[in-house]
Amino acid sequence: MPGTRSDRLPFLAAMMVFCLLHALPALAGGSCWQVVNQGSGLPSNKTTAFATSGKQMAVGTDVGIGLYDPVTALWAPLPLPDQVASCEIRDLAYDGNHQLWVATPHGIAHVQDGSIEVFGVADGLPNIDVERIQVAGPDLYVGCFGGFICKALIPQNGRTTFTAVNYDPNEREDSLRLRSVGVTALAMKDGSRGFFSTKGAGLYEVQGRACLPAERSGDLPSEWVETFTIFEGKSRQEYLMIGTSSGLSLMVDGHVREADVLPQAGLWMTGLVTGTAEPMLPVPRNLSENDRKLREFLGKRYLWISTREHGLWRFQDGRWTQFLPENSQLPSRTVHRLFKVGRRIVACTDAGLVIIPLLPFEYDEFKGRGLGSRYMLTLYPGPDLQKYMCPVNHIVRGTDLWVATEKGLCRFVGVSGVSEALMRFSPEMTSAREDPDKPADEDEAAGARPVAKGGERKWQIFKKDPTLLFYTDGVTWPIYSNDVTAIVVDRSDHPWMVFERKLLARLRMVPRRKKSDETDERLEDPAWDYINKSQPWPGDTKLNALWMDEDKLFVGTKGWGFYVLGNPGYVGPDEAKFDWKNYGDLEGLRNLNVIGFARRRTQQGSEIALLHPDGLTLWNGKDFVPIDLGGRRTYSCISGDALGNLWLGSDGGLFRVTPDLRVVSFTTGNAFLESDRITAVAASNDTAEGGGYAVWVACDQSPAGSDQPPNVVKRGDKKVVLEMDIAGSSLHFFDGHDWDKWKVAGVRCMLLEGDYLFLGTNIRMRRLNVPMNKMKTEDWRNVTSDKVYGQEARGAADGLPASQLGGPDGADGDGGAAGAADDGPVGQDEGSENRELGPVPGE
């Protein structure tokens, strides 16, 4: 039997005590990530290369280079000569003179003081199809298509000449054209020694003019090597991790130990980085054989890998964690390159550059703001003079945070500058050899915070108010309607929204042309694009939902199925250039009322799930397959996890559709929910613990919302926030074994970002800072061991079969009471009580 309320340990208070005592770092957690894209000033969203020096930073894209000026904290395109203008940038490297080298399909460019030199075959290159470059001391190493490696002495200014490393330049010219081998990575040292990898010929070790396969015993599973990294292991041996088309291989001093230690089959790796890290978690007891081998190989190290179509993966303390657009700030599933710069990971994606800090003193954009502690923060969106309690219906993230309330649309302006600690020269960054970790000293801690310009880290509001028709102050603007039905953010950082279920619109924040006497403050004006002249649906169609999947916008409608916009990034006066396609009854979709979308992982890849008020349909891009969920209930929300499960919220409980399409359920009877009326659900990326699930679920018996304002009392010289303990509404975390209950009421929407969970309730926005990778450790359980907040799911961890449940009216069952113990659901006490959540920040 659970203890009485007086002897229960509140979960939130326990969490804060634990975090404060143990000083938990939240590695790569949530909204400390930064995304730089075309909206920030890059030439394109597709980023392909990255380099930094002590004075400048460069990002390569598919159409040119963006340069970052640390003085103004602005990005701007770099003008290039005609020979390489608008080329895809293959690689970038800064030399010891802080001058930039650029690898392109049309040769090498060298950005010098006041000029740009372009090098080609006449300068000694075997061909102009340059794929990789690396700075090693006074030399620049170059990898060209065909598997050719050459080098040149880096000049102060002017030109230089390239000499062959692994080929005879006196060979017939034809022989330099017919070798179809691409170079993917370099790890050269002084004296023409080192390694390079190829697409089609494997991994090679270079010793002067000698060039031999790197593996001396054992075979790589594939000669198609996408990436590799080298670090110093035991007894100062060279440890290599090699990503091939067949998996991840481990090699020590030329001997291949293991051939495939990836967490999932079919991962197409594009990058590998590793670094040292102190253990954060106890090693799981049920390690797989592959995970055990990888952990032994790494020792006290972490590993990050980048992939095409499967996002980022991190291995640390024996656990794999996947980062996807659905559960992190990663803007795209496709990551082209991965770099380690000191204590940061930099990822080049299809939708921008992502900067991921690994330090425990990571940046918190809401530090010193809101009410409560940093672990449970109440935020009232809007400028200081316009903050008030109101329902929060939607929370989405681009570079900025967008919050749709019943009083208008609010924007928290993100930081455009990067951290000073990222601005350092690191020749090792251009090499596949490990970039040595810089000690986490106070100087780097002070420089870990991104540089904010005037006008950033502030709230703005868009609302329908007649007094604003001819007045804007840079903080408040007019809007078509305060009724925002749905909102998403595209790759160009533009929010798309539906007003009043009838009008689709896009908002672009356009930089204001500055006058000569104006400061460097970030000034922007809104530009609205209303999709009404060429809308593809009939004029009276109700629009239910929006969803961004990679670079496509999905619009769910009532009566016409759904529409897909293939080019949401198009900006221009001609709406007819928007590429719309409708999927309805003619394409085989039976249920034409679509209210939600999610991506579901399958053994063949993935497919899209379409949520209807009364059911579910799966779509593989060709065929539509209706799924029988059983019972009579109304569905409201959907989320997919990394294991291929779909989680559906309804007025009859939470439902899980398994990878083999079984339907199981969780209700007040077996999951200790305060109500069977599910209002929001979000699946996390961390699936290492428990039964492999990591799902947040909110429920509320009141359609209007049960949240109540907190009380603030003074205790000595501190202010303390007292939250109301409200029955009938709660927040839960499920890991496949336990249901952790959080007495957080009135939740109607969620945004999950790593260790941060943003919640919108019927009166406010809240943010939880929850160390996801700590919640199920032994130490954590010692603090939060009370069963009220750690109840084991009754019966099987998979819940109850859907056949045992009926609709909310009990027509086909008793609403999920089957299997309930005699003590009944937890937390059904009448009335409310106060709970202490910590001091107000800054008080």
Backbone hydrogen bonds, N-H to C=O, Kabsch-Sander energy under -0.5 kcal/mol:
donor,donor_aa,acceptor,acceptor_aa,energy
7,D,4,T,-1.1
8,R,5,R,-1.1
14,A,10,P,-2.3
15,M,11,F,-2.5
16,M,12,L,-2.1
17,V,13,A,-2.3
18,F,14,A,-2.7
19,C,15,M,-2.6
20,L,16,M,-2.5
21,L,17,V,-2.4
22,H,18,F,-2.5
23,A,19,C,-1.3
24,L,19,C,-0.8
27,L,25,P,-1.0
28,A,357,P,-0.8
29,G,26,A,-1.5
30,G,28,A,-0.6
32,C,29,G,-1.2
33,W,30,G,-1.7
34,Q,355,I,-2.1
36,V,353,L,-3.0
40,S,37,N,-1.3
41,G,37,N,-0.8
41,G,38,Q,-0.9
42,L,37,N,-1.7
47,T,45,N,-0.9
47,T,349,T,-2.6
48,T,60,G,-3.1
49,A,60,G,-1.3
51,A,58,A,-2.2
53,S,56,Q,-3.0
57,M,68,Y,-1.0
58,A,51,A,-2.9
59,V,66,G,-2.4
60,G,49,A,-2.2
61,T,64,G,-2.7
62,D,46,K,-1.3
64,G,61,T,-0.5
66,G,59,V,-2.6
67,L,76,A,-3.4
68,Y,57,M,-2.7
69,D,74,L,-2.5
73,A,69,D,-2.1
74,L,69,D,-1.0
75,W,40,S,-0.7
76,A,67,L,-2.1
78,L,65,I,-2.5
84,V,81,P,-1.3
85,A,81,P,-1.3
87,C,84,V,-1.7
89,I,61,T,-2.5
90,R,88,E,-0.7
90,R,103,A,-2.6
91,D,103,A,-1.1
93,A,101,W,-1.7
95,D,99,Q,-2.2
98,H,95,D,-2.2
100,L,111,V,-0.9
101,W,93,A,-3.0
102,V,109,A,-2.8
103,A,91,D,-2.7
104,T,107,G,-1.7
107,G,104,T,-1.1
107,G,128,I,-1.8
108,I,119,F,-1.9
109,A,102,V,-2.3
110,H,117,E,-3.2
111,V,100,L,-3.1
111,V,109,A,-0.5
112,Q,110,H,-0.9
112,Q,115,S,-2.5
114,G,112,Q,-0.8
115,S,112,Q,-0.9
117,E,110,H,-2.3
119,F,108,I,-3.4
123,D,120,G,-1.5
124,G,121,V,-1.9
125,L,120,G,-1.5
130,V,104,T,-1.7
130,V,128,I,-1.8
131,E,143,G,-2.7
132,R,143,G,-1.8
134,Q,141,Y,-2.3
136,A,134,Q,-0.5
136,A,139,D,-2.5
139,D,136,A,-1.8
140,L,152,A,-2.7
141,Y,134,Q,-3.3
141,Y,139,D,-0.5
142,V,150,C,-3.0
143,G,132,R,-3.3
144,C,142,V,-0.5
144,C,148,F,-2.9
145,F,129,D,-2.7
146,G,181,V,-4.3
147,G,144,C,-1.3
147,G,181,V,-0.8
148,F,144,C,-1.1
150,C,142,V,-2.2
151,K,163,T,-2.4
152,A,140,L,-1.7
153,L,161,T,-0.5
154,I,138,P,-2.9
162,F,123,D,-3.1
163,T,151,K,-3.0
165,V,149,I,-2.5
166,N,149,I,-1.3
171,E,168,D,-2.0
175,S,172,R,-0.9
176,L,172,R,-0.6
176,L,173,E,-1.2
177,R,174,D,-2.0
178,L,174,D,-1.0
180,S,178,L,-0.9
181,V,179,R,-1.7
182,G,199,K,-1.0
184,T,197,S,-2.2
185,A,197,S,-0.9
187,A,195,F,-2.6
189,K,193,R,-3.9
192,S,189,K,-0.8
193,R,189,K,-0.8
194,G,206,V,-2.0
195,F,187,A,-1.5
196,F,204,Y,-1.9
197,S,185,A,-2.0
198,T,202,G,-1.7
199,K,182,G,-2.7
200,G,198,T,-1.0
200,G,223,E,-1.5
202,G,223,E,-2.8
204,Y,196,F,-2.9
205,E,212,L,-3.2
206,V,194,G,-3.5
207,Q,210,A,-2.7
208,G,192,S,-1.7
210,A,207,Q,-1.9
212,L,205,E,-2.2
214,A,203,L,-2.8
216,R,214,A,-0.6
216,R,254,G,-3.0
217,S,254,G,-1.7
225,V,198,T,-2.6
225,V,223,E,-1.1
226,E,224,W,-0.6
226,E,243,G,-2.1
227,T,243,G,-1.5
229,T,241,M,-2.0
230,I,432,A,-1.8
231,F,239,Y,-2.3
233,G,231,F,-0.6
233,G,237,Q,-3.1
236,R,233,G,-1.3
237,Q,234,K,-1.9
239,Y,231,F,-2.9
239,Y,237,Q,-0.7
240,L,251,M,-3.4
241,M,229,T,-2.3
242,I,249,S,-2.7
243,G,227,T,-3.0
244,T,242,I,-0.7
244,T,247,G,-3.0
245,S,224,W,-1.6
247,G,244,T,-1.2
249,S,242,I,-3.0
249,S,247,G,-0.5
250,L,258,E,-2.3
251,M,240,L,-2.7
252,V,255,H,-2.3
253,D,238,E,-2.0
255,H,252,V,-2.0
256,V,217,S,-2.2
256,V,254,G,-0.6
257,R,250,L,-3.0
257,R,255,H,-0.5
258,E,250,L,-1.0
261,V,248,L,-0.9
267,L,264,Q,-0.8
268,W,308,R,-0.5
269,M,267,L,-1.0
270,T,306,S,-2.9
271,G,306,S,-1.1
273,V,304,W,-2.1
275,G,302,Y,-1.2
277,A,300,K,-2.0
287,L,284,P,-0.6
292,R,288,S,-2.3
293,K,289,E,-2.2
294,L,290,N,-2.4
295,R,291,D,-2.3
296,E,292,R,-2.2
297,F,293,K,-2.0
298,L,294,L,-2.3
299,G,295,R,-2.6
301,R,299,G,-1.7
302,Y,275,G,-2.4
303,L,315,F,-2.0
304,W,273,V,-2.7
305,I,313,W,-2.5
306,S,271,G,-2.0
307,T,311,G,-1.3
308,R,268,W,-2.1
309,E,307,T,-0.6
311,G,333,R,-2.8
312,L,323,F,-1.9
313,W,305,I,-2.4
314,R,321,T,-2.7
315,F,303,L,-3.1
316,Q,314,R,-0.5
316,Q,319,R,-2.2
319,R,316,Q,-1.5
321,T,314,R,-2.3
322,Q,685,N,-1.0
323,F,312,L,-3.3
324,L,322,Q,-0.5
327,N,324,L,-1.2
328,S,324,L,-0.9
335,V,307,T,-2.6
335,V,333,R,-0.6
336,H,348,C,-2.9
337,R,348,C,-1.1
339,F,346,V,-2.6
341,V,344,R,-2.4
342,G,340,K,-0.6
344,R,341,V,-1.0
345,I,356,I,-2.7
346,V,339,F,-2.6
347,A,354,V,-2.6
348,C,337,R,-2.1
349,T,347,A,-0.6
349,T,352,G,-1.9
350,D,334,T,-1.7
352,G,45,N,-1.3
352,G,349,T,-0.9
353,L,36,V,-3.2
354,V,347,A,-2.7
355,I,34,Q,-2.7
356,I,345,I,-3.3
356,I,354,V,-0.5
358,L,343,R,-2.7
362,E,359,L,-0.6
362,E,360,P,-0.6
365,E,363,Y,-0.5
367,K,364,D,-1.6
369,R,366,F,-2.1
371,L,378,T,-2.5
373,S,376,M,-0.9
377,L,767,R,-2.8
378,T,371,L,-3.0
379,L,377,L,-0.5
379,L,765,M,-3.7
386,Q,383,P,-2.1
387,K,384,D,-0.9
390,C,763,I,-1.4
392,V,761,T,-2.8
393,N,391,P,-0.6
393,N,404,A,-2.5
394,H,404,A,-1.5
396,V,402,W,-2.5
398,G,400,D,-3.2
401,L,412,F,-1.9
402,W,396,V,-2.7
402,W,400,D,-0.5
403,V,410,C,-2.9
404,A,394,H,-2.4
405,T,403,V,-0.6
405,T,408,G,-3.0
406,E,391,P,-1.7
408,G,405,T,-1.1
409,L,462,F,-2.9
410,C,403,V,-3.3
411,R,460,Q,-2.5
412,F,401,L,-3.0
413,V,411,R,-0.7
413,V,458,K,-2.8
417,G,451,V,-1.3
420,E,447,G,-0.6
420,E,449,R,-0.6
421,A,447,G,-1.9
422,L,419,S,-1.1
423,M,420,E,-1.3
424,R,422,L,-1.6
426,S,52,T,-0.7
429,M,426,S,-1.7
430,T,427,P,-1.5
431,S,428,E,-1.6
432,A,186,L,-2.5
434,E,230,I,-2.6
441,D,439,P,-2.3
445,A,441,D,-2.0
446,A,442,E,-2.5
447,G,443,D,-1.4
448,A,445,A,-1.0
449,R,446,A,-0.5
451,V,418,V,-1.1
456,E,453,K,-1.8
457,R,413,V,-2.5
460,Q,411,R,-2.4
461,I,475,V,-2.9
462,F,409,L,-3.3
463,K,477,W,-2.3
465,D,463,K,-0.9
468,L,465,D,-2.4
469,L,466,P,-1.3
471,Y,468,L,-1.3
473,D,476,T,-0.8
477,W,461,I,-2.3
479,I,463,K,-0.6
484,V,482,N,-1.2
485,T,483,D,-0.7
485,T,498,V,-2.9
486,A,498,V,-0.8
488,V,496,W,-2.3
490,D,494,H,-2.3
493,D,490,D,-1.8
496,W,488,V,-2.8
497,M,505,A,-2.7
498,V,486,A,-2.2
499,F,503,L,-2.9
500,E,483,D,-2.2
502,K,499,F,-2.7
503,L,499,F,-2.1
504,L,531,I,-0.6
505,A,497,M,-2.6
506,R,529,D,-2.4
507,L,495,P,-2.6
508,R,506,R,-0.5
508,R,527,A,-2.5
510,V,508,R,-0.9
510,V,525,D,-2.9
512,R,523,L,-2.7
518,E,515,K,-1.7
522,R,454,G,-3.1
523,L,521,E,-0.7
525,D,510,V,-2.5
527,A,508,R,-2.2
529,D,506,R,-2.8
530,Y,528,W,-0.6
531,I,504,L,-2.8
531,I,529,D,-0.6
532,N,530,Y,-1.5
533,K,530,Y,-0.5
541,T,538,P,-2.0
542,K,558,K,-0.6
543,L,501,R,-2.8
544,N,542,K,-0.6
544,N,556,G,-2.9
545,A,556,G,-1.4
547,W,554,F,-1.7
549,D,547,W,-0.5
549,D,552,K,-2.3
552,K,549,D,-1.3
553,L,565,L,-2.1
554,F,547,W,-3.3
554,F,552,K,-0.5
555,V,563,Y,-2.8
556,G,545,A,-2.4
557,T,561,G,-2.5
558,K,542,K,-2.2
559,G,557,T,-0.7
559,G,592,L,-1.1
560,W,592,L,-0.6
561,G,592,L,-2.0
562,F,583,Y,-2.0
563,Y,555,V,-2.3
564,V,581,K,-2.6
565,L,553,L,-3.0
566,G,564,V,-0.7
566,G,579,D,-2.9
570,Y,567,N,-1.8
575,E,573,P,-1.0
577,K,574,D,-1.7
578,F,575,E,-2.0
580,W,578,F,-1.2
581,K,564,V,-1.3
583,Y,562,F,-2.8
587,E,584,G,-0.8
588,G,585,D,-1.1
589,L,584,G,-2.3
590,R,588,G,-0.6
592,L,590,R,-0.8
594,V,557,T,-2.4
594,V,592,L,-0.8
595,I,593,N,-0.5
595,I,611,L,-3.1
596,G,611,L,-1.0
598,A,609,A,-1.4
600,R,607,E,-3.3
602,T,605,G,-2.2
605,G,602,T,-0.9
607,E,600,R,-2.4
608,I,619,W,-2.8
609,A,598,A,-3.5
610,L,617,T,-3.4
611,L,596,G,-2.6
611,L,609,A,-0.5
612,H,615,G,-2.8
615,G,612,H,-1.1
616,L,627,I,-0.8
617,T,610,L,-2.3
618,L,625,V,-2.6
619,W,608,I,-2.7
620,N,623,D,-1.5
625,V,618,L,-3.0
627,I,616,L,-2.9
629,L,627,I,-0.7
633,R,631,G,-0.5
635,Y,613,P,-2.6
636,S,649,G,-2.9
637,C,649,G,-1.1
639,S,647,W,-1.6
641,D,645,N,-2.2
642,A,684,S,-0.5
644,G,641,D,-1.2
646,L,657,V,-2.1
647,W,639,S,-3.2
648,L,646,L,-0.5
648,L,655,F,-3.3
649,G,637,C,-2.4
650,S,653,G,-1.2
651,D,634,T,-1.7
653,G,650,S,-0.8
653,G,676,D,-2.1
654,L,666,F,-2.8
655,F,648,L,-2.9
656,R,664,V,-3.0
657,V,646,L,-2.8
657,V,655,F,-0.5
658,T,656,R,-0.7
658,T,662,R,-2.7
661,L,658,T,-2.4
664,V,656,R,-2.4
664,V,662,R,-0.5
665,S,800,L,-2.7
666,F,654,L,-2.7
671,A,667,T,-2.2
673,L,667,T,-0.8
678,I,650,S,-3.0
678,I,676,D,-1.1
679,T,698,A,-2.3
680,A,698,A,-1.2
682,A,696,W,-2.3
684,S,694,A,-4.2
687,T,685,N,-0.9
691,G,735,D,-2.1
692,G,689,E,-2.3
692,G,735,D,-0.7
693,Y,735,D,-0.9
695,V,734,F,-2.3
696,W,682,A,-3.2
697,V,732,H,-2.4
698,A,680,A,-2.6
699,C,730,S,-2.4
700,D,677,R,-2.3
701,Q,728,G,-2.4
705,G,702,S,-1.0
711,N,722,L,-3.2
713,V,720,V,-2.5
715,R,713,V,-0.5
715,R,718,K,-3.3
716,G,714,K,-0.6
718,K,715,R,-1.7
720,V,713,V,-3.4
721,V,838,G,-1.8
722,L,711,N,-4.0
723,E,721,V,-0.6
723,E,835,R,-2.3
725,D,833,E,-3.3
726,I,724,M,-0.9
729,S,726,I,-0.6
730,S,699,C,-1.6
731,L,742,W,-2.6
732,H,697,V,-3.0
733,F,740,D,-2.0
734,F,695,V,-2.6
735,D,738,D,-1.3
739,W,791,Q,-3.7
740,D,733,F,-2.8
740,D,738,D,-0.7
742,W,731,L,-3.7
744,V,742,W,-2.7
745,A,743,K,-0.5
748,R,760,G,-3.6
749,C,760,G,-1.2
751,L,758,F,-2.1
753,E,751,L,-0.5
753,E,756,Y,-3.2
754,G,327,N,-1.3
756,Y,753,E,-2.5
757,L,768,L,-2.4
758,F,751,L,-3.0
759,L,766,R,-3.4
760,G,749,C,-2.3
761,T,759,L,-0.5
761,T,764,R,-3.1
762,N,746,G,-0.6
765,M,379,L,-2.1
766,R,759,L,-3.0
767,R,377,L,-2.7
768,L,757,L,-2.7
769,N,375,Y,-2.0
770,V,755,D,-3.0
770,V,768,L,-0.7
772,M,770,V,-1.5
774,K,771,P,-2.4
775,M,771,P,-1.0
777,T,774,K,-1.8
781,R,777,T,-2.3
782,N,778,E,-2.0
783,V,779,D,-1.2
783,V,780,W,-0.5
784,T,780,W,-2.2
789,Y,786,D,-1.6
790,G,787,K,-0.7
791,Q,739,W,-1.2
793,A,737,H,-2.3
794,R,670,N,-1.3
799,G,796,A,-1.9
800,L,665,S,-2.3
802,A,663,V,-2.1
804,Q,801,P,-2.0
805,L,802,A,-1.7
810,G,807,G,-2.0
813,G,810,G,-0.6
820,A,817,A,-2.1
824,G,821,A,-1.5
828,Q,825,P,-0.6
835,R,723,E,-1.8
837,L,721,V,-2.3
840,V,719,K,-1.6
843,E,840,V,-2.1
